[in-house]
Amino acid sequence: MPAELLKAEKLSVGYGRHAVLHGIDLTIARGDFLGVMGPNGAGKTTMLKTFLGLLKPLSGRITAAPSSPGGRVLFGYVPQRESLDLHYPLTSLEVALMGRYGRLGPFRRPGPEDERIARAALRQTRMDALAERPYRKLSGGQKQRVLIARALASEPEILLLDEPTNGMDVNSERAIMELLTELQAEKKTTVVFVTHLLSTIETYARRVALITFDGKLLVGEKAEMLAPEVLAGAYKKNNKNL
Amino acid sequence: MISLLTVPFLRNIMIAGGLVAVGLSPWSVYVVLRRIVFSGAAVAEVASAAVALAVLFQLAPFPIALLLTVASFLALSRLADSPVLPPETMVGMLYAGGAAASVLLIAKAPRGEADILNILFGNILTVPSSLLWTMGAVFGVLSLLQYLASKEFLISAYDPDMGRTLGVRVELWNMIFYGALGVAVAVAIRTVGALLTFTMLVAPGAAALCLTGRLSRAFKVALAFGVLAAIAGVVVSYQYDLPTGPTIVAILVGIFVVSFGFGRAARAG
Protein backbone atom coordinates (compact mmCIF):
# COMPACT_ATOMS: atom_id res chain seq x y z
CA MET A 1 0.00 0.00 0.00
CA PRO A 2 1.65 3.31 -1.12
CA ALA A 3 2.17 5.98 1.53
CA GLU A 4 -0.46 8.69 1.94
CA LEU A 5 0.46 12.13 0.66
CA LEU A 6 -2.74 14.13 1.17
CA LYS A 7 -5.93 13.28 2.99
CA ALA A 8 -9.17 15.25 3.05
CA GLU A 9 -11.76 14.47 5.69
CA LYS A 10 -15.33 15.81 5.70
CA LEU A 11 -14.04 18.69 3.59
CA SER A 12 -16.34 21.43 2.34
CA VAL A 13 -15.00 23.84 -0.28
CA GLY A 14 -16.39 27.01 -1.83
CA TYR A 15 -16.17 30.78 -1.94
CA GLY A 16 -17.30 33.02 0.91
CA ARG A 17 -19.91 31.08 2.83
CA HIS A 18 -21.21 29.22 -0.20
CA ALA A 19 -20.15 25.56 -0.24
CA VAL A 20 -19.74 24.14 -3.74
CA LEU A 21 -18.69 20.68 -2.61
CA HIS A 22 -19.25 19.21 0.83
CA GLY A 23 -18.39 16.12 2.83
CA ILE A 24 -15.36 15.27 0.70
CA ASP A 25 -13.33 12.28 1.87
CA LEU A 26 -10.35 11.74 -0.39
CA THR A 27 -6.95 10.16 0.09
CA ILE A 28 -4.17 10.77 -2.43
CA ALA A 29 -1.32 8.26 -2.18
CA ARG A 30 2.23 8.75 -3.45
CA GLY A 31 2.43 7.67 -7.07
CA ASP A 32 -1.31 8.08 -7.57
CA PHE A 33 -2.73 9.05 -10.98
CA LEU A 34 -6.10 10.54 -10.14
CA GLY A 35 -8.53 12.16 -12.54
CA VAL A 36 -11.18 14.46 -11.07
CA MET A 37 -14.21 14.77 -13.31
CA GLY A 38 -17.26 16.96 -13.21
CA PRO A 39 -19.19 19.32 -15.45
CA ASN A 40 -18.11 22.95 -15.88
CA GLY A 41 -18.88 24.93 -12.73
CA ALA A 42 -19.14 21.83 -10.56
CA GLY A 43 -16.29 22.93 -8.25
CA LYS A 44 -13.30 21.04 -9.67
CA THR A 45 -10.99 24.07 -9.69
CA THR A 46 -12.29 25.18 -6.28
CA MET A 47 -11.39 21.79 -4.84
CA LEU A 48 -7.96 21.88 -6.49
CA LYS A 49 -7.27 25.37 -5.13
CA THR A 50 -8.29 24.23 -1.65
CA PHE A 51 -5.82 21.35 -1.80
CA LEU A 52 -3.15 23.80 -2.97
CA GLY A 53 -3.86 26.05 0.02
CA LEU A 54 -5.08 28.91 -2.19
CA LEU A 55 -8.56 28.72 -0.64
CA LYS A 56 -9.38 27.90 2.97
CA PRO A 57 -11.68 24.91 3.56
CA LEU A 58 -15.13 25.97 4.72
CA SER A 59 -15.10 22.99 7.08
CA GLY A 60 -13.29 19.70 7.52
CA ARG A 61 -9.55 19.34 7.17
CA ILE A 62 -6.70 18.40 4.89
CA THR A 63 -3.71 16.60 6.35
CA ALA A 64 -0.45 16.31 4.47
CA ALA A 65 2.52 13.99 4.84
CA PRO A 66 5.47 15.81 3.29
CA SER A 67 8.62 13.83 2.49
CA SER A 68 10.75 16.02 4.75
CA PRO A 69 9.55 15.93 8.39
CA GLY A 70 8.28 19.31 9.53
CA GLY A 71 8.29 20.60 5.95
CA ARG A 72 5.37 21.13 3.60
CA VAL A 73 4.15 19.17 0.60
CA LEU A 74 5.76 20.63 -2.50
CA PHE A 75 3.08 21.23 -5.10
CA GLY A 76 3.69 21.52 -8.82
CA TYR A 77 0.67 23.54 -9.93
CA VAL A 78 -0.29 23.75 -13.59
CA PRO A 79 -3.07 26.35 -13.95
CA GLN A 80 -5.39 26.70 -16.90
CA ARG A 81 -3.09 28.23 -19.50
CA GLU A 82 -5.72 30.82 -20.48
CA SER A 83 -5.31 32.39 -17.04
CA LEU A 84 -1.83 33.72 -17.90
CA ASP A 85 -1.40 37.17 -19.43
CA LEU A 86 0.21 36.96 -22.87
CA HIS A 87 1.35 40.60 -22.77
CA TYR A 88 4.33 39.56 -20.65
CA PRO A 89 7.33 39.13 -22.99
CA LEU A 90 8.69 35.92 -21.48
CA THR A 91 10.53 33.07 -23.13
CA SER A 92 9.71 29.42 -22.46
CA LEU A 93 12.86 29.22 -20.32
CA GLU A 94 11.89 32.30 -18.27
CA VAL A 95 8.46 30.77 -17.60
CA ALA A 96 10.01 27.42 -16.62
CA LEU A 97 12.50 29.23 -14.34
CA MET A 98 9.57 30.53 -12.25
CA GLY A 99 9.28 26.99 -10.89
CA ARG A 100 12.58 27.63 -9.06
CA TYR A 101 11.36 30.76 -7.25
CA GLY A 102 10.07 28.84 -4.23
CA ARG A 103 13.48 27.25 -3.74
CA LEU A 104 15.22 30.63 -3.58
CA GLY A 105 14.98 32.97 -0.65
CA PRO A 106 13.68 36.54 -0.92
CA PHE A 107 15.91 38.87 -2.96
CA ARG A 108 17.83 35.93 -4.49
CA ARG A 109 17.86 35.70 -8.26
CA PRO A 110 17.91 32.39 -10.16
CA GLY A 111 21.47 31.21 -10.84
CA PRO A 112 23.11 28.78 -13.32
CA GLU A 113 22.00 25.73 -11.32
CA ASP A 114 18.37 26.92 -11.45
CA GLU A 115 18.69 27.44 -15.19
CA ARG A 116 20.14 23.94 -15.58
CA ILE A 117 17.14 22.45 -13.71
CA ALA A 118 14.65 24.54 -15.70
CA ARG A 119 16.26 23.43 -18.98
CA ALA A 120 16.17 19.81 -17.82
CA ALA A 121 12.45 20.19 -17.09
CA LEU A 122 11.91 21.62 -20.57
CA ARG A 123 13.80 18.63 -21.97
CA GLN A 124 11.50 16.28 -20.04
CA THR A 125 8.47 17.91 -21.67
CA ARG A 126 10.26 18.00 -25.05
CA MET A 127 10.33 21.79 -25.16
CA ASP A 128 14.08 22.31 -24.83
CA ALA A 129 14.42 23.20 -28.52
CA LEU A 130 11.99 26.08 -27.97
CA ALA A 131 13.53 27.35 -24.72
CA GLU A 132 14.29 30.78 -26.18
CA ARG A 133 10.98 31.08 -28.07
CA PRO A 134 8.51 33.67 -26.67
CA TYR A 135 5.90 31.83 -24.62
CA ARG A 136 3.07 33.82 -26.18
CA LYS A 137 4.00 32.59 -29.66
CA LEU A 138 3.65 28.90 -28.76
CA SER A 139 0.69 26.71 -29.67
CA GLY A 140 -1.77 25.64 -26.96
CA GLY A 141 -0.11 22.24 -26.56
CA GLN A 142 3.39 23.78 -26.42
CA LYS A 143 2.26 26.30 -23.79
CA GLN A 144 0.88 23.45 -21.72
CA ARG A 145 4.21 21.60 -21.96
CA VAL A 146 6.06 24.72 -20.76
CA LEU A 147 3.67 25.05 -17.80
CA ILE A 148 4.22 21.39 -16.93
CA ALA A 149 7.99 22.01 -17.19
CA ARG A 150 7.61 24.99 -14.85
CA ALA A 151 5.83 22.76 -12.34
CA LEU A 152 8.50 20.05 -12.71
CA ALA A 153 11.29 22.62 -12.21
CA SER A 154 9.98 23.15 -8.70
CA GLU A 155 10.86 19.47 -8.01
CA PRO A 156 7.38 18.76 -6.66
CA GLU A 157 6.01 15.82 -4.73
CA ILE A 158 2.69 16.10 -6.53
CA LEU A 159 1.57 17.61 -9.83
CA LEU A 160 -1.87 19.23 -9.80
CA LEU A 161 -3.22 20.17 -13.22
CA ASP A 162 -6.32 22.23 -13.92
CA GLU A 163 -7.97 21.22 -17.21
CA PRO A 164 -4.62 20.42 -18.89
CA THR A 165 -6.14 19.58 -22.28
CA ASN A 166 -8.92 22.15 -22.42
CA GLY A 167 -9.41 23.55 -25.92
CA MET A 168 -6.86 21.23 -27.55
CA ASP A 169 -7.22 19.11 -30.64
CA VAL A 170 -7.14 15.33 -30.25
CA ASN A 171 -3.44 14.95 -31.12
CA SER A 172 -2.30 17.66 -28.69
CA GLU A 173 -4.52 16.21 -25.98
CA ARG A 174 -3.05 12.76 -26.49
CA ALA A 175 0.51 14.12 -26.43
CA ILE A 176 -0.04 15.96 -23.13
CA MET A 177 -1.76 13.06 -21.42
CA GLU A 178 0.89 10.59 -22.63
CA LEU A 179 3.57 12.91 -21.26
CA LEU A 180 1.85 12.86 -17.85
CA THR A 181 1.50 9.08 -18.01
CA GLU A 182 5.24 8.78 -18.77
CA LEU A 183 6.20 11.10 -15.92
CA GLN A 184 4.09 9.09 -13.55
CA ALA A 185 5.47 5.76 -14.75
CA GLU A 186 9.15 6.77 -14.90
CA LYS A 187 9.50 9.19 -11.98
CA LYS A 188 6.62 7.89 -9.85
CA THR A 189 5.33 11.48 -9.77
CA THR A 190 1.94 11.78 -8.10
CA VAL A 191 -0.46 13.28 -10.63
CA VAL A 192 -3.91 14.77 -10.02
CA PHE A 193 -5.71 16.38 -12.92
CA VAL A 194 -9.19 17.82 -13.24
CA THR A 195 -11.18 17.72 -16.44
CA HIS A 196 -14.72 17.85 -17.72
CA LEU A 197 -13.91 15.34 -20.46
CA LEU A 198 -15.07 11.79 -19.84
CA SER A 199 -12.89 10.52 -22.71
CA THR A 200 -9.70 11.84 -21.05
CA ILE A 201 -10.59 10.19 -17.75
CA GLU A 202 -11.57 6.98 -19.49
CA THR A 203 -8.27 6.72 -21.39
CA TYR A 204 -5.68 7.96 -18.93
CA ALA A 205 -6.76 8.10 -15.26
CA ARG A 206 -6.03 5.21 -12.95
CA ARG A 207 -8.34 6.31 -10.17
CA VAL A 208 -11.31 8.60 -10.60
CA ALA A 209 -13.02 11.18 -8.39
CA LEU A 210 -16.47 12.01 -9.66
CA ILE A 211 -18.28 15.19 -8.67
CA THR A 212 -21.99 14.44 -8.44
CA PHE A 213 -24.90 16.69 -9.31
CA ASP A 214 -25.55 17.37 -5.59
CA GLY A 215 -21.99 18.47 -4.72
CA LYS A 216 -20.60 15.19 -3.40
CA LEU A 217 -17.41 13.41 -4.42
CA LEU A 218 -17.34 9.72 -5.32
CA VAL A 219 -13.87 8.19 -5.43
CA GLY A 220 -12.76 4.77 -6.65
CA GLU A 221 -10.95 2.74 -9.26
CA LYS A 222 -11.68 3.72 -12.84
CA ALA A 223 -13.66 0.63 -13.83
CA GLU A 224 -15.88 1.00 -10.80
CA MET A 225 -16.46 4.75 -11.20
CA LEU A 226 -17.18 4.67 -14.92
CA ALA A 227 -19.80 1.95 -14.63
CA PRO A 228 -22.97 3.19 -16.36
CA GLU A 229 -25.10 2.99 -13.19
CA VAL A 230 -22.53 5.06 -11.19
CA LEU A 231 -22.32 7.72 -13.92
CA ALA A 232 -26.10 7.81 -14.27
CA GLY A 233 -26.47 8.27 -10.51
CA ALA A 234 -23.78 10.95 -10.36
CA TYR A 235 -25.33 12.99 -13.16
CA LYS A 236 -28.98 12.22 -12.38
CA LYS A 237 -30.06 15.84 -12.44
CA ASN A 238 -28.26 16.56 -15.71
CA ASN A 239 -29.80 13.48 -17.31
CA LYS A 240 -33.27 14.63 -16.31
CA ASN A 241 -32.60 17.91 -18.04
CA LEU A 242 -31.66 16.22 -21.27
CA MET B 1 25.44 69.86 -24.80
CA ILE B 2 28.59 69.77 -22.65
CA SER B 3 28.49 73.56 -22.55
CA LEU B 4 24.93 73.40 -21.19
CA LEU B 5 26.20 71.39 -18.22
CA THR B 6 28.45 74.27 -17.15
CA VAL B 7 25.40 76.43 -16.42
CA PRO B 8 24.52 75.50 -12.80
CA PHE B 9 20.73 75.73 -13.03
CA LEU B 10 20.68 73.81 -16.33
CA ARG B 11 22.92 71.16 -14.81
CA ASN B 12 20.44 70.78 -11.95
CA ILE B 13 17.50 70.50 -14.38
CA MET B 14 19.30 67.84 -16.39
CA ILE B 15 20.26 65.87 -13.28
CA ALA B 16 16.71 66.15 -11.92
CA GLY B 17 15.23 64.96 -15.21
CA GLY B 18 17.75 62.13 -15.42
CA LEU B 19 17.07 61.04 -11.84
CA VAL B 20 13.30 61.01 -12.39
CA ALA B 21 13.87 58.94 -15.53
CA VAL B 22 16.13 56.48 -13.70
CA GLY B 23 13.68 56.36 -10.79
CA LEU B 24 10.45 55.89 -12.75
CA SER B 25 11.04 54.48 -16.22
CA PRO B 26 11.94 50.88 -15.20
CA TRP B 27 8.76 50.82 -13.05
CA SER B 28 6.78 51.80 -16.13
CA VAL B 29 7.27 48.29 -17.55
CA TYR B 30 5.42 46.85 -14.55
CA VAL B 31 2.83 49.66 -14.56
CA VAL B 32 1.90 48.79 -18.17
CA LEU B 33 1.98 45.00 -17.67
CA ARG B 34 0.01 45.15 -14.41
CA ARG B 35 -2.63 47.30 -16.17
CA ILE B 36 -2.43 50.07 -13.57
CA VAL B 37 -1.62 52.92 -15.96
CA PHE B 38 -4.37 55.20 -14.67
CA SER B 39 -3.59 54.43 -11.05
CA GLY B 40 -0.56 56.68 -11.52
CA ALA B 41 -2.75 59.54 -12.73
CA ALA B 42 -5.26 59.06 -9.90
CA VAL B 43 -2.57 58.86 -7.22
CA ALA B 44 -0.93 61.98 -8.65
CA GLU B 45 -4.21 63.85 -8.02
CA VAL B 46 -4.29 62.54 -4.46
CA ALA B 47 -0.71 63.74 -3.96
CA SER B 48 -1.76 67.18 -5.21
CA ALA B 49 -4.71 67.23 -2.79
CA ALA B 50 -2.37 66.21 0.02
CA VAL B 51 -0.07 69.14 -0.74
CA ALA B 52 -3.01 71.54 -0.82
CA LEU B 53 -4.22 70.13 2.50
CA ALA B 54 -0.78 70.60 4.04
CA VAL B 55 -0.62 74.21 2.77
CA LEU B 56 -4.07 74.94 4.17
CA PHE B 57 -3.11 73.72 7.63
CA GLN B 58 0.47 75.03 7.34
CA LEU B 59 2.08 71.57 7.61
CA ALA B 60 5.12 70.21 5.75
CA PRO B 61 3.73 69.24 2.30
CA PHE B 62 6.10 66.45 1.35
CA PRO B 63 5.50 64.01 4.25
CA ILE B 64 1.70 64.38 3.87
CA ALA B 65 1.92 63.79 0.11
CA LEU B 66 4.21 60.82 0.64
CA LEU B 67 1.88 59.27 3.20
CA LEU B 68 -1.29 59.72 1.13
CA THR B 69 0.39 58.61 -2.12
CA VAL B 70 1.65 55.37 -0.61
CA ALA B 71 -1.69 54.82 1.17
CA SER B 72 -3.60 55.38 -2.10
CA PHE B 73 -1.50 52.87 -4.02
CA LEU B 74 -1.88 50.33 -1.24
CA ALA B 75 -5.65 50.92 -1.08
CA LEU B 76 -5.94 50.51 -4.86
CA SER B 77 -3.99 47.26 -4.71
CA ARG B 78 -6.37 45.90 -2.06
CA LEU B 79 -9.58 47.19 -3.63
CA ALA B 80 -8.68 45.81 -7.06
CA ASP B 81 -10.02 42.45 -5.89
CA SER B 82 -13.54 43.78 -5.25
CA PRO B 83 -16.09 41.17 -6.33
CA VAL B 84 -18.64 43.88 -7.13
CA LEU B 85 -16.80 46.51 -9.19
CA PRO B 86 -14.06 46.36 -11.83
CA PRO B 87 -10.73 47.85 -10.62
CA GLU B 88 -10.86 50.93 -12.89
CA THR B 89 -13.96 52.14 -11.02
CA MET B 90 -11.90 52.70 -7.88
CA VAL B 91 -9.20 54.42 -9.94
CA GLY B 92 -11.79 56.75 -11.49
CA MET B 93 -13.30 57.66 -8.12
CA LEU B 94 -9.87 58.32 -6.63
CA TYR B 95 -8.98 60.53 -9.60
CA ALA B 96 -12.20 62.55 -9.31
CA GLY B 97 -11.96 62.83 -5.54
CA GLY B 98 -8.29 63.88 -5.63
CA ALA B 99 -8.86 66.49 -8.35
CA ALA B 100 -11.91 68.00 -6.63
CA ALA B 101 -10.17 68.08 -3.25
CA SER B 102 -7.14 69.88 -4.77
CA VAL B 103 -9.28 72.65 -6.25
CA LEU B 104 -11.43 73.07 -3.13
CA LEU B 105 -8.44 73.16 -0.79
CA ILE B 106 -6.53 75.62 -3.01
CA ALA B 107 -9.56 77.93 -2.95
CA LYS B 108 -9.30 78.13 0.86
CA ALA B 109 -5.50 78.13 1.14
CA PRO B 110 -3.86 81.22 2.71
CA ARG B 111 -0.95 81.40 0.20
CA GLY B 112 -0.93 82.84 -3.31
CA GLU B 113 -2.33 80.63 -6.05
CA ALA B 114 0.85 80.71 -8.18
CA ASP B 115 2.92 79.73 -5.16
CA ILE B 116 0.62 76.81 -4.40
CA LEU B 117 0.49 75.66 -8.01
CA ASN B 118 4.28 75.55 -7.99
CA ILE B 119 4.22 73.30 -4.90
CA LEU B 120 1.36 71.24 -6.28
CA PHE B 121 2.63 70.54 -9.73
CA GLY B 122 6.38 70.80 -9.20
CA ASN B 123 8.74 72.80 -11.34
CA ILE B 124 11.80 71.15 -12.75
CA LEU B 125 13.36 74.58 -13.33
CA THR B 126 13.50 75.36 -9.61
CA VAL B 127 14.81 72.08 -8.18
CA PRO B 128 17.27 72.90 -5.39
CA SER B 129 20.53 70.94 -5.04
CA SER B 130 19.41 69.55 -1.67
CA LEU B 131 16.40 67.89 -3.32
CA LEU B 132 18.66 66.29 -5.92
CA TRP B 133 20.49 64.42 -3.15
CA THR B 134 17.17 63.24 -1.70
CA MET B 135 16.01 62.10 -5.14
CA GLY B 136 19.30 60.29 -5.78
CA ALA B 137 19.09 58.43 -2.48
CA VAL B 138 15.40 57.49 -2.78
CA PHE B 139 15.54 56.42 -6.42
CA GLY B 140 18.80 54.57 -5.80
CA VAL B 141 17.24 52.49 -3.03
CA LEU B 142 14.07 51.86 -5.08
CA SER B 143 16.09 50.77 -8.13
CA LEU B 144 18.08 48.36 -5.98
CA LEU B 145 14.82 46.99 -4.53
CA GLN B 146 13.41 46.52 -8.01
CA TYR B 147 16.52 44.65 -9.16
CA LEU B 148 16.74 42.38 -6.13
CA ALA B 149 13.00 41.65 -5.87
CA SER B 150 12.45 41.20 -9.60
CA LYS B 151 11.36 37.56 -9.29
CA GLU B 152 8.92 38.37 -6.46
CA PHE B 153 7.41 41.32 -8.36
CA LEU B 154 7.13 39.21 -11.51
CA ILE B 155 5.44 36.13 -10.07
CA SER B 156 3.12 38.24 -7.86
CA ALA B 157 1.80 39.98 -10.96
CA TYR B 158 2.06 37.28 -13.63
CA ASP B 159 0.79 34.23 -11.76
CA PRO B 160 -0.02 34.96 -8.12
CA ASP B 161 -1.60 31.55 -7.51
CA MET B 162 1.55 29.81 -8.72
CA GLY B 163 3.57 32.14 -6.50
CA ARG B 164 1.49 31.24 -3.45
CA THR B 165 1.87 27.50 -4.08
CA LEU B 166 5.65 28.05 -4.25
CA GLY B 167 5.60 29.78 -0.87
CA VAL B 168 6.10 33.33 -2.19
CA ARG B 169 4.24 35.82 0.03
CA VAL B 170 2.36 37.43 -2.83
CA GLU B 171 0.25 39.84 -0.73
CA LEU B 172 3.35 41.14 1.07
CA TRP B 173 5.28 41.61 -2.18
CA ASN B 174 2.34 43.40 -3.78
CA MET B 175 2.26 45.76 -0.79
CA ILE B 176 5.99 46.36 -1.13
CA PHE B 177 5.58 46.97 -4.87
CA TYR B 178 2.76 49.49 -4.46
CA GLY B 179 4.44 51.12 -1.45
CA ALA B 180 7.68 51.60 -3.39
CA LEU B 181 5.79 52.92 -6.39
CA GLY B 182 3.98 55.37 -4.12
CA VAL B 183 7.26 56.69 -2.74
CA ALA B 184 8.69 57.07 -6.25
CA VAL B 185 5.59 58.95 -7.43
CA ALA B 186 5.54 61.25 -4.38
CA VAL B 187 9.20 62.21 -4.83
CA ALA B 188 8.83 62.68 -8.59
CA ILE B 189 5.67 64.83 -8.33
CA ARG B 190 7.37 67.09 -5.81
CA THR B 191 10.12 67.66 -8.39
CA VAL B 192 8.62 67.56 -11.86
CA GLY B 193 4.85 67.63 -11.37
CA ALA B 194 1.99 65.29 -12.09
CA LEU B 195 2.02 65.30 -15.90
CA LEU B 196 5.68 64.34 -16.37
CA THR B 197 5.49 61.82 -13.52
CA PHE B 198 2.47 60.13 -15.06
CA THR B 199 4.05 60.06 -18.55
CA MET B 200 7.36 58.74 -17.22
CA LEU B 201 5.39 55.95 -15.51
CA VAL B 202 3.81 54.81 -18.76
CA ALA B 203 5.58 55.83 -21.97
CA PRO B 204 9.10 54.34 -21.55
CA GLY B 205 7.73 50.92 -20.58
CA ALA B 206 5.04 50.96 -23.27
CA ALA B 207 7.62 51.91 -25.93
CA ALA B 208 10.07 49.24 -24.75
CA LEU B 209 7.39 46.54 -24.76
CA CYS B 210 6.59 47.44 -28.38
CA LEU B 211 10.18 46.82 -29.41
CA THR B 212 11.43 43.84 -27.43
CA GLY B 213 10.18 40.35 -26.78
CA ARG B 214 12.30 39.90 -23.64
CA LEU B 215 11.22 41.23 -20.26
CA SER B 216 14.77 41.68 -18.97
CA ARG B 217 15.60 43.76 -22.06
CA ALA B 218 12.38 45.81 -21.72
CA PHE B 219 13.60 47.27 -18.39
CA LYS B 220 16.89 48.37 -19.95
CA VAL B 221 15.23 49.82 -23.06
CA ALA B 222 12.68 51.69 -20.88
CA LEU B 223 15.49 53.13 -18.78
CA ALA B 224 17.36 54.24 -21.90
CA PHE B 225 14.23 55.88 -23.36
CA GLY B 226 13.46 57.66 -20.10
CA VAL B 227 16.96 59.11 -19.73
CA LEU B 228 17.16 60.01 -23.42
CA ALA B 229 13.82 61.87 -23.28
CA ALA B 230 14.80 63.72 -20.09
CA ILE B 231 18.13 64.94 -21.47
CA ALA B 232 16.77 65.70 -24.94
CA GLY B 233 13.82 67.51 -23.37
CA VAL B 234 16.04 69.82 -21.33
CA VAL B 235 18.26 70.59 -24.35
CA VAL B 236 15.33 71.21 -26.73
CA SER B 237 13.43 73.34 -24.23
CA TYR B 238 16.56 75.47 -23.63
CA GLN B 239 17.33 75.86 -27.34
CA TYR B 240 13.77 76.73 -28.38
CA ASP B 241 12.64 78.49 -25.20
CA LEU B 242 9.92 75.96 -24.38
CA PRO B 243 8.60 74.78 -21.00
CA THR B 244 10.82 71.86 -19.95
CA GLY B 245 8.32 69.41 -18.42
CA PRO B 246 5.88 69.40 -21.37
CA THR B 247 8.83 69.16 -23.80
CA ILE B 248 10.03 65.96 -22.10
CA VAL B 249 6.44 64.65 -22.14
CA ALA B 250 6.14 65.38 -25.87
CA ILE B 251 9.42 63.57 -26.59
CA LEU B 252 8.29 60.56 -24.54
CA VAL B 253 5.01 60.40 -26.46
CA GLY B 254 6.99 60.71 -29.71
CA ILE B 255 9.26 57.83 -28.68
CA PHE B 256 6.19 55.73 -27.92
CA VAL B 257 4.54 56.52 -31.28
CA VAL B 258 7.71 55.65 -33.22
CA SER B 259 8.26 52.46 -31.18
CA PHE B 260 4.66 51.41 -31.68
CA GLY B 261 5.05 51.89 -35.44
CA PHE B 262 8.36 50.01 -35.56
CA GLY B 263 6.91 47.22 -33.45
CA ARG B 264 3.93 46.79 -35.73
CA ALA B 265 6.08 46.88 -38.85
CA ALA B 266 8.50 44.32 -37.40
CA ARG B 267 5.69 41.94 -36.48
CA ALA B 268 4.03 42.34 -39.88
CA GLY B 269 7.33 41.80 -41.73
Interface residues (C-beta under 8 A of the other chain):
Chain A: K49 L52 G53 L54 R72 F75 Y77 P79 S83 L84 D85 H87 Y88 P89 L90 T91 E94 M98 G99 Y101 G102 L104 P106 F107 R109 P110 P134 R150 S154
Chain B: V32 L33 L148 A149 S150 K151 E152 L154 I155 Y158 D159 D161 M162 G163 R164 T165 L166 G167 V168 L209 T212 G213 R214 L215 A218
